[in-house]
Amino acid sequence: MEAMASTEADSRMKDFDLQGIHQIIAISQDEINSHLSSRFHPEVQDELLSINHEVRDSGIQFSAKIGPPTVEVCTDNTTDTTSSWFYLDVERGYFKRVSTTGPGEQVLLKGLRIQFRVNYGEGMMHDLLDPNDPHAQQRQESLQPGRYSLSRVLLALASARCSDIIQLQLAPSPGAANRVGSIPLSLEEYLKQTWMTQLKELPHALTLGYTIQQEEPNPTTAPTVPPTAVRVQNYRYQHCRDIPEEANETPAPAGSRNALLFLEMTGGESFPRAGFTEQGNILTGDMPAALALSRTHFLREYIAGGVFSDVHVFFLELLNDLMKIVGGQRNKEWVLTDQPKEEVLPNATWTINDSEAKLSWRGGESFRGLYLSMWKTSSLDVHFTTSPRTNKIILTSKMKLESGSTTSSSHGPLINAKSGEAQLTLEFTMLVAEDGALIVRGPEEKTDSVSATDTLDSNLISLLTQLFGSDSHGDAVKSELQDALREKHIGNAIAAHIKQKKRVVLPGSGTFSFRDPVFSDKGDLHVTLGLLVRPIKRLGSDPYAHLELYDPTGMYFG
């Protein structure tokens, strides 16, 4: 599947106004770099390659001409998700400085690398804006979270009070290595003052996504879904070529130089399957129907729809295991619930909104005798979210256990209450291989925020110490939680559900055209998005260690 296709070399990637919700689609990072490189073609935007500039009141004039550079956008480590490097590798060109007060000089540019540190963190972007800039407020409004194109990022950096916006590297080569002098500083100043000025005047000069608009609908055949704007936004760039990519300390597949992109769209919350035709593993249909697929539907499809529908059952079983300890030993009869799963399900349902899915459950048991009353209660809160900037799916659960007893005596009731709380986080990492295959790795298990308290006496602490031989009741609770987690294999169960699903729906379908208002003379930009349904193939000895989604038709979404 071609995620994006164009009939023109100058594919004119653009940004656009976001009103939609995240959906996952993969686009080759090399394709992104190719599209950016096409921006520097002299027939498209010669002003980015040939610029003349005069420094006011100095008598100095600069001029430069560079050949079309290659472009690479990458990140230099696995943890920094708020900045990337933007490289321009210039194979040839020249830079000339002419002065009315002294000799001029000219340097041939060969092997010049111009690099920018591109920051796109939400708070960072706002901090970089110069408050003295009369247009700062307008620029700040245009730099809303998730709305950053490369040109807007560079525009913000050009307006910022920064001294290291541009870093130059002159490679040793004839005509450049022995003629450094003041040229690098002059060239840096030239780029800051002139090249950035061009970007300000041409805000669409360098961007990372298409502006995709539907043509005005024919009133006689108006679609049921209103016209929709689509934005493609890259949240995580590939690593620079000399840095290996790793995930969960596992090397990425060879040649996996792709990035996950999130296709954000508007136009409705339900997925009108009636608008599609299924042909083998491919669903085809018109664009209005495809654009109706929102994140709300994604959550319903993957959680309420079956893939994660039983996740909370595993958590409930985990709570049962933790609550079976009574009087210093396990009591299998003392459980949170012994109802069949199908009876438990209605009591633990997901609440889904546009940004996340939540599960809240409360339960307990009690015993009341003549002189003794006992009770146990438990609560479970689970959040399902995505972290697009780190390519992760995250399940976070907070479990709280309470138990207590009331004993009647001649001195009045004696209350003994204990509680424990633990938070469990499961993270699944998604990678895209060079051939477009989506690899799901995980889960990475984390237990934190573990605590335990008791009142009136130290029965809980002594009990845990007796059971686990630990002086730390927090470590004991955590140990029990981890034991139950390993026993239940919650993460593997989730992977099993994905495998059992047998098919994964990827959003976006149809072919349409967009005429660039700035480059309308270059013709229409044709974009094709394909909606795929892929079977799942197991890899490795561990059946659920990681799952690769593949397309037997040979079409891929990268």
N, C-alpha and C positions, 0 to 999 in steps of 0.2 A: 504494500500500500504506500503510495506516495502521500506523505503527510502534507507536503506543499509542492506544488509544481508551477513553473512559470514558462511562458513562451518567450520571455525577454531575458537577456543576460543581466540587466539592471533590475533585479527583482524587487527593488524598492521596499525593503522591510520598514515598517512604520509602527508607531505606537498608536494608541487609541484610548478612548475613555472607557473605563471599567465600570460596569454595573452588574456583572455576573458573578458566578460562583465557580470554584475550582473544579476542573476535571483533568484527568491525566492523559497526556498524549506525548509521545516521544518524537523528537526531531533531531536528526544528526547534528552534532556540534560542528562537524566539518562543513555541513551545509550552511550553518549560520555564518561561519567564517567566510565561506565563499560568497554569501550574499553581501556581507559587509565589504569584502574586497571589491565587489562589483560597484560599490558606491564610489570608488576611487578611479573609475574608468574615465579617461579624459572626455569621452563622448557623452558621459552622463553628467558629471560635475567637475569640469576642468578647474573651477575655482578652488577645489581642494588640493590641486596638484601644482597650480601655477599662481603665485601670489606676489604682489608688489606692495611694499609698505615703506612709509617714510616716518621716521621718528620726529615728532614735532619739536621745532626749535633746536635741532641738533645738527642739521646738515647731513644726516646719515640716511641713506636709503638701503633697504634690503630687498632683494628679489630672490626667489627660489623656484626651482622647477624640479619636481621629483617624478620618477616613473611610477606607474601603478604599484603600490606596495601589496604585499600579502598581509593578511590580518589574522590575528589569533586572540581570542578572548578566553582566558583561563584563570584558574585560581591556584595558589601556590601551596595550599595545605588542605587538610581534610576537615578542619574545624572552623575556619573563617568563612562564614556564610554571608558576610556583609560587604565584601569587597572582592575585586578581581583585577587581573592585569589585562590591559588592552594594548596589544603590540601592533606596531606598524613596521614591517621589515621592508626597507627600501633598498633595492638592488642597485639603482643608479639615479643620478640626478646631480644638481649643483646648487650651491648657495653662494650668493654674491653680496658683498657689502661695498657700497660706494660712499665716500665721504668727501665733502667739499673742503675739509681742512687738512686732509692727509691722504696718503695712498689707500686705495681700496684693495680688496683681496677677494679671491674667489677660491672655493674649495669644491672639488668633485666629491659628491656623496656616493660612496660605494660601500655597501654593507652597513648602512645606518639603521639602527633599531631605535624607534621612538616608542617609549612605553609610558602608559598612564596607569596610575592606580585609580581604578574605578570603584567608588564607594556607592553602595545602594542600600545601606541600612536606613531604616525609617527615621530614627532619631538623628542619625549622623547627617542625613541629607538636610534636615532643617537647620542643624547647627552650623553647617558650612555656608549657609546663605549669609551674605553681608547685610546686616540690618540697615546700613546706610544706603544700600542700593534702593533707588526710588521704586524699582519694580520687584523688590524682595517679597512683598506680600503676594503679589500676583504669581511669582514663581513658587512660593511656598504652597499656594493653593493648587498649583499644577503638579506638585510633587507629593501627592497623596500616597500612602502606602500601597504598593503593588502597581503603581502607575509609572514606573521609571523605565524610560528607554535610555539607550546609551547616550543619545544626543542630549537628553535632559540631564543626565548625570554629569556629562562633561560641561554642560551649560552651568550647572550649579557649582562645579569645581572652578570654572573660569571666573565666577562671580565671588568666589570665596577668598578669604584672607589666608591663603596658603602659599608657602614658598616652594613646596616640593610637588606641585601639581604634575609637572612633566619631568621625567628623568630620561636623559639621553645616553645612549651607548654607541660610541663610534668604534666599529670593528677595525682591527688592523688591516689596512688595505692601501694600495697605492693611491696617492692623492689625498688621503685623509689622515693616515697614521702620523705623518711628519708635519702636518699643517694644522695642529690643534689650535694653539694660540687663543685668541678671543672668540674663535668661531663657535664653539659649543655654547658659550654664554649668549652670544648674539643670536644663535639659532634658537636657543631656548626662549629668549625674550621675544624673538620673532614669532615663534609658535604661540606663546602666551597671548601676545597682543593682537596678532593678525589672524592666525588660524582659528583661535577661539572666537574672534570677532566674526569670522565667516560663519561659524556654527551658530552664533547668536542671530545672525541675519537669516540663516537657513536652518531653522529648528528641526527640519526633517532630514538634515544631511546625513546623519548617522543614527540609525535606530535598529532595534532588535526584533520588531514584530510587524506583522502586516496590519494595516487598517483594512478591515474587511467589512463591507457594507452590502446589504442586499439592494438590488434595484427596486425602485418604487413598484409595489405590487399592482397588478392589473385589477382595477375595482371589480371586474366581472369574475376574476378567479383569485380573490384575496385569500391568503392562507388563514387558517384558524389561529396560528401563532403570529403575533405582531412582528414587524421587521426587527431585526436583531443585529447588534454590533458584537463582534468577536475580537478578543485580544489574545495574542500569544505572548506570554511573558516568561522569560527564562529566569528561574530562581536559583539555579545552581549550575555554574559553568564547569566545564571539564578541567581537569588538572593540566598544568603546563606540561609540555611533552617530556621533560626530564624528571617528572615526579610521578611515581607509580600511584595509582588509585587503589585504595583499600577500603573495605567496609567490614566492620566487626573483626578487624585484624585478618581478614581473608582477602587475598589478592583478587582484584576484579578480573573478569575474563580478558584474555589477550585481545588487544585492539578495541576495547570498549571505551571509545572516546565520544560517547553520546551523553546528552544531558536530558533529564526529565523536564518537560515543560508542562505547564498547567494551562489548559485551554479554558478560558473564562468566558462565560456566555450568559445571555439573558434570554427571556422569551418564554418562560413558563417553568413549572416545577415537575410536571408529570411527563413521562416519556411515551409519546404516542406511537406505540409499536405498530398500530394499524397503518401508519404511513410508510412502512418498510416492507421490502420483499426479501425473504431469506433465500440465498443461493449458496448452498454448501455451508461454509463457515463465514460467509460474508452477508451482512445485512445492508441492503442498499435502499436509498430513499431520497426524498427531496430535502434540501437544506433546512427549510423551516422546521421540519420534524426533528432533524438532528439537533438543531440549536435549542430545542425545548428541553434537552437533557441537562439538568442542573445538579448541583451538589446535593440538594435535598433528595433528589431521586437517587443519586449515587448512594447515599446513606441508607435509603430504604431498600435499594436493590441488594446491597452487600450486607446489611445488618438484618433489618426486619424481613428481608426477602429470603433469607436462608443461610447465607454464608456464615454470618456470625450469630444466627438466631439462638444457638445453643450455648453461646459463650457463658452467659450468666448461670447456666446449669452447672458448669464446671466450677464456677466461683462458689455457688451454693454448696456443692459437694466439698469444696475446700473448707468452707466455714464449718460444715458438719465435722470434718476431721479435727478441726481445732477445738471444737466444743465437746468432744467426746471424753475429755479428761474430767473426771469427777472423783473427788476424794483420793487423789493420788494415783489413780489408775484409769485406764480407758474403759468407758462404759458404752458399749455399742447401742444400748437402748436409749441413751440420753443424747438425742440428736436434735438438730435444729428443725428438721422436717423429714418425715419418712414418706411423704407423698410421692406418687409416681411423677416422673418428669412432666408428662402432659398436663398434670394438675398443677404443677408448680409454675409452668410457663405463664399462665394468665396473671400470676401474682408478681411477675418480674418482667416488665415490658419496657421497651426502649421509647424514649421521647426524642424526636428528631427535629432539629431546626436547621437553618441554613448553614450553620458553622460546625455543629458537632452533634453527636448522638449521646444521650445520657440514659443510664439505667439506675433506678433507685429502688431498693427493696428493704423492707423491715419485717422481721419475724422473731419468734421466740417461743419458749415453752415455760410452763410453771407447774409447781406442785404445791398444794396447800394441805397440810395436815393439822392435827389438833394443836401441837406445840411447835411445829416446824413448817415454815414455808420456804420454798426455793424457786428461783426463777433464772432464766437465761434469755437474753435478748441479743439480737445481732442486727447490724445494718450494713448494707453494701451499696456503694456508689461507684459506678463505672462510667468513665468518659471515653469516647472513641473520637480521636481527632487525627488529622494529618499534619505533617510538618514538611511542606513542600520544599523548603530551602535545604533540608537535609535528606530528602528522599525517604522519609520515614512514615509509617503508619504506627500510631501510638495508642495503646489501650492502658489506661490508668485506673486502678481500682483502689478504693479506700474501704477497708474492712474494720469494723468496730465490734468488739465482743464485750458483753457485760454479764456478770453473774452475781448472785447474791442470795443471802438467806436471812430469815428472821426467826429467831428463837425466843419463845415466851419463857419468862422466868419470874421468880418472885420480885426481882428488881426491875421488872419491865422488859420490854422487847430489846433484844440484842441484834443489831443489824450488822451484817458482814457483807460488804460489797466489793467486787473486783471488776476491773475492766482492762481490756487490751485493745490496741489499735495498730494496724499495719497498713502500709501502702505498697501496692505491687504495680510495677510498670512493665509492660511488654512492648518492645519495639521491633518492628519489622522493617528492614531496609530493602529498598527497591533499586535495582540497577538495570541499565539497558545495555545489552551487548551490541557489538558492531553490526550484527545482522538484524538488529531490531528486536531480538528476543528480550522479554522482560523477566528478570530473575528476582525472586522474592527470597530474601535471606532472613533468618531469624528463627525463633525470637531471641532477642537479648533480654534477659530477665534482670530486674532490679527490685530489691526490696529495701525500702527506706521508711523513715518516719515511724519506726517501730517503738512502741511505748507500752508500759503496763503499770497499773496503779492498784493499790488496795487501800481500804480504810479500816480503822480500828485495830487491825492486827497485821501480821506479816505472813498470813497463811499462803497467799498467792506466791510470794517470793520464795518461801521455803518449799512450797510444792514444786515450783519450776526448778529450783536447785536440786531437789530430790530426784526429779524426773530426768533432768538433762545434765546434771553435774556442772552447772554453770552458776557463777556468782552474779551474773548479770541477767536479770529477768528480761531485759530488752533483747539480749542475745538469744535467750531461750525461746522467746516468742518468735523471733526472726528465724531461728533454726527450725522450729516446728513449721513455720510458714513455708520455708524453703523445702523442707521434706515433703510436705503435702503438695507443693507445687511440682516437685520432681515426680511424685507419685501420680499426679493427675495429668501432667504434661499438657497444661492449658495451651501453651503456644503451639505445640504439635497438633493439638486438637483443632486449633484454628486453621492451621495449614491443611489438616485433613479435610476440613469442611470446604476449603477452597478447591482441593483436589476433587472432592465429591461433587462439587458444583459442575465440573467438567467444562465450563465455558465462562469466559470473562468478557463482558461487554466493554468495549472501548468507545468513547464518544466521538462524534463528528462524522458526518457523511454527506456526500453530495459534491457537485462541482458547480462553481459559479464564477463570475467575473467581477473585477473591481477596476474602475478607471481612476487612476491616480490623478487628482486635480492638478498637482504640481508638474507631473510628467505625462500629461494626457497625450502628448504627441508620440509617446513611445508605445502606445497601444494598451489594450486591457491587460490586466494581471489576472491570470487564470490560476485558481487555487482548487486543489482537490483534497478532500478529507474523506477517509474511509472508516466506516464503523465495522469493526471486526469482532467475531466471536471465535475464541481460540480454545481448542482442547488443551489439556495440561499433560506434560510429560515429566515423569520423575527422573531425578538424576542422583547418582551416588548410592552408597549402601544404606544410608539413613533415609527412609522413605519420605520423611517430612523435613529433612534438613534444609532444603531449598527446592523450590518448584520453578521450572522454566515454562513459560507460556510460549508456545510456538504455533506457527501458522503453516499447516501442511500445504497450503496453496502456493507457498513461496512468496506471498505478499507480506510485507512487514511495515511497521509503523515507525520508521526511523529515517 
